[in-house]
Amino acid sequence: MNLIICLDDKNGMMFNKRRQSRDSVLCERVLSLFGGDLYMSTYSAKLFPADAPLTVCDFAACKDKDGFFFAEDTELSLDSAEKIIIYRWNRHYPADKHFNFDLASLGYELTSSTDLTGSSHPVITEQIFKKKGK
């Protein structure tokens, strides 16, 4: 299972059991790129239209499937992730849940970085990391 995550400038993911931010353009992009092969928790699914092509499941139950898991409120494991897509808010938000993985030391390399214009953020940076040798 590959991962999609949203992070602030200090790798924060959530604060007080709530997402730090949301952006409708980002959700549309995720659906256009990964719809049909997209998995997420019930909490994250509320960001997307009810008829969106996604599967609601617990990360532990679907981590061995092909596709992409949109992770917000989930404890993550990178064991099977060949690709990690990070959307950066380019802001600092309060956070008590962080993405605490050093991707370079785990064998991931940045293969693409693109700035997007969001609906609530002037710039959202999309970074694509791939496991070296995959």
Backbone as CSV, one residue per row, in Angstrom:
resi,resn,N_x,N_y,N_z,CA_x,CA_y,CA_z,C_x,C_y,C_z
1,MET,0.840,-1.180,0.000,0.000,0.000,0.000,0.884,1.242,0.000
2,ASN,0.662,2.104,-0.936,1.347,3.386,-0.997,0.581,4.389,-0.140
3,LEU,1.225,5.496,0.211,0.624,6.439,1.148,0.449,7.821,0.548
4,ILE,-0.609,8.500,0.975,-0.844,9.911,0.696,-1.061,10.572,2.049
5,ILE,-0.273,11.612,2.344,-0.422,12.307,3.620,-0.328,13.813,3.403
6,CYS,-0.914,14.561,4.312,-0.853,16.021,4.295,-0.102,16.469,5.542
7,LEU,0.899,17.340,5.343,1.756,17.767,6.443,1.935,19.275,6.464
8,ASP,2.151,19.802,7.664,2.517,21.207,7.767,4.041,21.332,7.693
9,ASP,4.555,22.531,7.931,5.993,22.783,7.795,6.854,21.989,8.772
10,LYS,6.271,21.533,9.874,7.029,20.769,10.869,6.581,19.307,10.903
11,ASN,6.053,18.823,9.788,5.581,17.441,9.645,4.411,17.095,10.558
12,GLY,3.660,18.104,10.981,2.456,17.868,11.769,1.341,17.330,10.893
13,MET,0.542,16.427,11.472,-0.581,15.817,10.751,-1.934,16.181,11.361
14,MET,-1.997,16.188,12.699,-3.275,16.424,13.380,-3.034,17.187,14.671
15,PHE,-4.107,17.798,15.171,-4.071,18.471,16.464,-5.382,18.192,17.188
16,ASN,-5.266,17.679,18.409,-6.435,17.398,19.239,-7.444,16.499,18.508
17,LYS,-6.917,15.473,17.834,-7.709,14.474,17.101,-8.493,15.068,15.931
18,ARG,-8.011,16.195,15.397,-8.641,16.813,14.226,-7.576,17.096,13.181
19,ARG,-7.981,17.070,11.912,-7.048,17.416,10.838,-6.654,18.870,10.989
20,GLN,-5.449,19.189,10.540,-4.966,20.560,10.637,-5.667,21.483,9.653
21,SER,-5.938,20.993,8.469,-6.548,21.821,7.441,-7.224,20.925,6.415
22,ARG,-7.855,21.559,5.436,-8.487,20.833,4.338,-8.508,21.753,3.134
23,ASP,-8.601,21.168,1.957,-8.612,21.971,0.739,-9.353,21.188,-0.342
24,SER,-10.380,21.782,-0.913,-11.206,21.070,-1.897,-10.442,20.755,-3.178
25,VAL,-9.531,21.639,-3.590,-8.737,21.372,-4.799,-7.833,20.161,-4.573
26,LEU,-7.264,20.059,-3.391,-6.429,18.904,-3.058,-7.251,17.617,-3.121
27,CYS,-8.445,17.628,-2.565,-9.306,16.431,-2.604,-9.643,16.051,-4.042
28,GLU,-9.947,17.036,-4.873,-10.239,16.759,-6.286,-9.032,16.144,-6.983
29,ARG,-7.840,16.651,-6.678,-6.622,16.112,-7.296,-6.393,14.662,-6.865
30,VAL,-6.537,14.393,-5.588,-6.343,13.030,-5.085,-7.311,12.074,-5.782
31,LEU,-8.563,12.468,-5.908,-9.540,11.608,-6.590,-9.198,11.419,-8.060
32,SER,-8.749,12.480,-8.719,-8.445,12.359,-10.152,-7.224,11.479,-10.398
33,LEU,-6.267,11.503,-9.489,-5.047,10.708,-9.673,-5.186,9.274,-9.175
34,PHE,-5.914,9.072,-8.091,-5.892,7.778,-7.412,-7.257,7.138,-7.225
35,GLY,-8.327,7.786,-7.675,-9.675,7.237,-7.509,-9.775,5.829,-8.072
36,GLY,-10.451,4.975,-7.354,-10.564,3.572,-7.752,-9.545,2.704,-7.050
37,ASP,-8.367,3.264,-6.795,-7.323,2.564,-6.039,-7.044,3.309,-4.743
38,LEU,-8.045,3.996,-4.219,-7.881,4.879,-3.073,-8.584,4.298,-1.850
39,TYR,-7.853,4.236,-0.736,-8.357,3.707,0.523,-8.170,4.768,1.596
40,MET,-9.033,4.744,2.612,-8.899,5.686,3.722,-9.820,5.283,4.862
41,SER,-9.591,5.926,6.010,-10.435,5.682,7.180,-11.787,6.373,7.003
42,THR,-12.723,6.017,7.858,-14.035,6.662,7.859,-13.887,8.158,8.102
43,TYR,-12.979,8.524,8.988,-12.730,9.941,9.296,-12.329,10.703,8.037
44,SER,-11.388,10.185,7.275,-10.904,10.867,6.070,-11.940,10.871,4.956
45,ALA,-12.746,9.837,4.869,-13.738,9.738,3.794,-14.740,10.884,3.833
46,LYS,-14.922,11.498,4.995,-15.858,12.621,5.120,-15.409,13.847,4.322
47,LEU,-14.143,13.890,3.924,-13.634,14.993,3.098,-14.128,14.918,1.656
48,PHE,-14.510,13.740,1.226,-14.783,13.473,-0.181,-16.284,13.291,-0.423
49,PRO,-16.736,13.501,-1.660,-18.156,13.277,-1.968,-18.571,11.836,-1.639
50,ALA,-19.833,11.671,-1.270,-20.341,10.349,-0.880,-20.196,9.319,-1.991
51,ASP,-20.237,9.764,-3.245,-20.134,8.828,-4.370,-18.711,8.722,-4.934
52,ALA,-17.733,9.216,-4.184,-16.336,9.176,-4.649,-15.856,7.735,-4.776
53,PRO,-15.008,7.457,-5.777,-14.493,6.092,-5.973,-13.363,5.779,-4.991
54,LEU,-13.741,5.419,-3.772,-12.765,5.100,-2.736,-13.304,3.974,-1.875
55,THR,-12.402,3.360,-1.118,-12.769,2.275,-0.217,-12.419,2.676,1.201
56,VAL,-13.382,2.565,2.101,-13.150,2.855,3.512,-12.671,1.578,4.185
57,CYS,-11.511,1.659,4.829,-10.982,0.508,5.558,-9.954,0.983,6.566
58,ASP,-9.655,0.137,7.506,-8.616,0.383,8.485,-7.264,0.106,7.824
59,PHE,-6.265,0.933,8.090,-4.955,0.766,7.452,-4.388,-0.632,7.679
60,ALA,-4.483,-1.121,8.893,-3.933,-2.450,9.190,-4.607,-3.542,8.360
61,ALA,-5.896,-3.375,8.072,-6.635,-4.389,7.318,-6.354,-4.342,5.822
62,CYS,-5.914,-3.203,5.322,-5.738,-3.107,3.861,-4.320,-2.717,3.450
63,LYS,-3.372,-2.728,4.376,-2.020,-2.265,4.052,-1.295,-3.141,3.030
64,ASP,-1.750,-4.360,2.816,-1.096,-5.242,1.846,-1.751,-5.207,0.467
65,LYS,-2.752,-4.361,0.284,-3.408,-4.232,-1.022,-2.605,-3.296,-1.922
66,ASP,-2.859,-3.384,-3.220,-2.305,-2.407,-4.151,-3.147,-1.146,-4.044
67,GLY,-2.550,-0.011,-4.296,-3.297,1.238,-4.273,-2.661,2.244,-3.344
68,PHE,-3.445,3.245,-2.955,-2.965,4.356,-2.143,-3.874,4.541,-0.942
69,PHE,-3.266,4.736,0.228,-4.012,4.983,1.453,-3.833,6.437,1.832
70,PHE,-4.941,7.182,1.904,-4.941,8.580,2.328,-4.972,8.577,3.850
71,ALA,-3.859,8.953,4.476,-3.699,8.786,5.919,-3.755,10.121,6.646
72,GLU,-4.618,10.196,7.638,-4.685,11.362,8.515,-4.612,10.925,9.971
73,ASP,-5.562,10.102,10.377,-5.730,9.720,11.777,-5.244,8.299,12.044
74,THR,-4.350,7.819,11.204,-3.950,6.416,11.201,-2.510,6.255,11.680
75,GLU,-2.265,5.224,12.465,-0.889,4.865,12.796,-0.295,4.190,11.568
76,LEU,0.819,4.699,11.104,1.372,4.263,9.826,2.527,3.291,9.977
77,SER,2.661,2.467,8.974,3.815,1.602,8.781,4.247,1.788,7.335
78,LEU,5.533,1.955,7.118,6.033,2.149,5.760,6.557,0.858,5.149
79,ASP,6.360,-0.268,5.820,6.924,-1.544,5.386,6.655,-1.872,3.925
80,SER,5.435,-1.672,3.473,5.094,-2.075,2.108,4.948,-0.895,1.149
81,ALA,5.228,0.307,1.611,5.037,1.495,0.767,6.205,1.685,-0.193
82,GLU,5.913,1.592,-1.483,6.922,1.879,-2.500,6.905,3.353,-2.880
83,LYS,5.751,3.999,-2.680,5.605,5.404,-3.042,4.871,6.127,-1.911
84,ILE,5.346,7.331,-1.588,4.698,8.173,-0.585,4.479,9.543,-1.210
85,ILE,3.228,9.974,-1.221,2.900,11.293,-1.756,2.575,12.188,-0.574
86,ILE,3.340,13.267,-0.451,3.139,14.226,0.633,2.610,15.519,0.038
87,TYR,1.512,16.004,0.613,0.994,17.327,0.273,1.331,18.248,1.436
88,ARG,2.113,19.264,1.158,2.563,20.200,2.191,1.710,21.461,2.150
89,TRP,1.189,21.815,3.320,0.355,23.010,3.427,1.174,24.294,3.314
90,ASN,2.479,24.204,3.518,3.359,25.376,3.504,2.939,26.408,4.547
91,ARG,2.533,25.887,5.673,2.165,26.685,6.840,2.514,25.875,8.075
92,HIS,2.598,26.573,9.194,2.794,25.887,10.471,1.479,25.936,11.236
93,TYR,0.997,24.757,11.627,-0.221,24.641,12.417,0.124,23.977,13.749
94,PRO,-0.688,24.183,14.785,-0.494,23.393,16.004,-0.647,21.911,15.659
95,ALA,0.169,21.074,16.289,0.103,19.636,16.007,0.509,18.831,17.233
96,ASP,-0.175,17.718,17.426,0.246,16.762,18.448,0.422,15.362,17.855
97,LYS,0.194,15.238,16.558,0.492,13.996,15.828,1.358,14.386,14.640
98,HIS,2.506,13.744,14.528,3.479,14.077,13.492,3.838,12.859,12.646
99,PHE,4.324,13.132,11.466,4.908,12.117,10.590,6.380,12.040,10.982
100,ASN,6.736,11.011,11.739,8.064,10.923,12.349,9.000,9.967,11.629
101,PHE,8.944,9.936,10.321,9.809,9.058,9.545,10.816,9.899,8.776
102,ASP,12.070,9.477,8.779,13.107,10.102,7.954,13.164,9.305,6.655
103,LEU,12.513,9.826,5.631,12.362,9.068,4.387,13.695,8.747,3.724
104,ALA,14.643,9.663,3.760,15.950,9.415,3.129,16.655,8.235,3.793
105,SER,16.643,8.185,5.117,17.329,7.088,5.811,16.601,5.755,5.628
106,LEU,15.338,5.808,5.230,14.570,4.587,4.976,14.621,4.163,3.516
107,GLY,15.427,4.866,2.715,15.630,4.461,1.330,14.686,5.081,0.318
108,TYR,14.049,6.190,0.674,13.166,6.886,-0.266,13.894,8.083,-0.858
109,GLU,13.580,8.369,-2.118,14.144,9.554,-2.753,13.021,10.400,-3.337
110,LEU,13.204,11.709,-3.271,12.239,12.642,-3.840,12.373,12.596,-5.351
111,THR,11.300,12.236,-6.040,11.351,12.122,-7.503,10.585,13.227,-8.202
112,SER,9.730,13.937,-7.455,8.941,15.002,-8.072,8.462,15.964,-6.999
113,SER,8.449,17.246,-7.334,7.897,18.268,-6.448,7.174,19.290,-7.310
114,THR,5.888,19.478,-7.039,5.055,20.364,-7.844,4.239,21.260,-6.931
115,ASP,4.205,22.548,-7.227,3.368,23.476,-6.475,2.001,23.581,-7.130
116,LEU,0.964,23.441,-6.311,-0.424,23.526,-6.763,-1.084,24.736,-6.114
117,THR,-2.055,25.304,-6.771,-2.851,26.372,-6.182,-4.101,25.745,-5.594
118,GLY,-4.271,25.890,-4.283,-5.417,25.297,-3.621,-6.582,26.260,-3.520
119,SER,-7.664,25.792,-2.928,-8.832,26.650,-2.721,-8.691,27.481,-1.451
120,SER,-8.037,26.941,-0.446,-7.854,27.656,0.816,-6.383,27.916,1.135
121,HIS,-5.499,27.451,0.287,-4.059,27.652,0.453,-3.500,28.168,-0.871
122,PRO,-2.755,29.266,-0.851,-2.218,29.782,-2.114,-1.261,28.804,-2.791
123,VAL,-0.516,28.046,-1.982,0.412,27.058,-2.538,0.359,25.794,-1.688
124,ILE,0.119,24.672,-2.345,0.233,23.353,-1.729,1.294,22.621,-2.543
125,THR,2.311,22.108,-1.871,3.390,21.422,-2.574,3.154,19.917,-2.544
126,GLU,3.130,19.328,-3.725,2.991,17.880,-3.869,4.388,17.293,-4.057
127,GLN,4.797,16.435,-3.129,6.098,15.769,-3.213,5.863,14.273,-3.377
128,ILE,6.556,13.690,-4.339,6.449,12.250,-4.562,7.789,11.606,-4.232
129,PHE,7.747,10.688,-3.282,8.925,9.933,-2.872,8.751,8.496,-3.323
130,LYS,9.815,7.921,-3.863,9.788,6.513,-4.265,10.918,5.776,-3.563
131,LYS,10.635,4.527,-3.234,11.645,3.669,-2.625,12.727,3.412,-3.666
132,LYS,13.975,3.615,-3.307,15.082,3.398,-4.244,15.099,1.950,-4.699
133,GLY,15.323,1.753,-5.985,15.400,0.419,-6.548,14.058,-0.196,-6.888
134,LYS,12.979,0.546,-6.746,11.633,0.011,-7.049,11.101,0.631,-8.316
